[in-house]
Amino acid sequence: MSKKVWAFEVNGNEHTVELDYNSLTLSGEVFIDGKYLISWGWSLRSREIPFEVGGKNAVLKFIVNHLSRNKQVLYVNDILIKESK
């Protein structure tokens, strides 16, 4: 499984979103500030997972590109959040 982490600030409070994702089976799970949000198996139908963090709307988007690697991006309040290294 691959792990991606986004760390960001909302209204002066630090938050993290963690994604554990298997690109072969399409299964995965999401944690917000260390708390479980959702998990799925190979049957994930949506390419977006909407949720709320720090009182703001957020969405984790799965971008499928068959010519290269799939990627996952996070938007909070319509702002792209850079992945933490």
C-alpha positions in Angstrom: 0.0 0.0 0.0 1.1 3.5 -0.7 0.7 6.2 1.9 0.1 9.9 1.3 -0.1 12.6 3.9 -1.3 16.2 3.6 -0.7 18.6 6.5 -2.3 22.0 6.5 -3.8 24.7 8.6 -7.5 25.7 8.9 -8.4 28.7 11.0 -5.1 28.5 12.9 -5.4 24.8 13.7 -3.2 22.1 12.2 -4.8 19.2 10.4 -3.6 16.1 8.6 -5.3 13.8 6.1 -3.7 10.4 5.6 -4.5 8.1 2.6 -3.4 4.4 2.5 -4.1 3.3 -1.0 -3.4 0.2 -3.1 -3.3 1.1 -6.8 -3.5 -2.5 -7.8 -6.6 -3.5 -5.9 -8.0 0.1 -5.7 -8.7 -0.5 -2.0 -7.8 2.1 0.6 -8.7 4.1 3.7 -8.6 7.7 4.9 -7.8 9.2 8.3 -8.3 12.8 9.4 -6.2 14.0 12.3 -5.5 10.3 13.1 -9.2 9.4 13.2 -10.7 6.8 10.8 -13.0 8.3 8.2 -13.7 5.7 5.5 -12.3 2.6 3.9 -13.2 0.8 0.7 -12.4 -2.3 -1.4 -11.9 -2.8 -5.1 -15.5 -1.7 -5.7 -15.0 2.1 -5.1 -17.3 3.7 -7.6 -16.7 7.3 -6.8 -13.6 9.1 -7.9 -14.1 11.7 -5.1 -14.5 11.4 -1.3 -16.1 14.5 0.2 -15.7 15.3 3.9 -15.3 18.2 6.3 -12.2 19.2 8.2 -11.9 22.1 10.6 -15.4 23.3 9.6 -14.3 23.5 5.9 -15.5 21.4 2.9 -12.8 19.1 1.6 -12.6 16.5 -1.2 -10.0 13.8 -1.9 -10.0 13.3 -5.7 -8.7 10.2 -7.5 -7.4 11.1 -11.0 -7.1 8.1 -13.2 -4.8 8.3 -16.1 -4.2 5.0 -17.9 -1.1 6.3 -19.7 0.8 7.1 -16.5 0.5 6.8 -12.7 -2.9 7.4 -11.0 -2.7 10.3 -8.6 -4.7 11.6 -5.6 -5.2 15.2 -4.8 -6.8 17.0 -1.8 -8.8 20.2 -1.9 -9.9 22.1 1.2 -12.3 24.9 0.6 -11.5 24.7 -3.2 -7.8 25.2 -2.6 -5.3 22.5 -3.7 -3.3 21.2 -0.7 0.3 20.1 -1.4 1.3 16.7 -0.3 3.6 16.5 2.7 7.0 15.0 2.0 
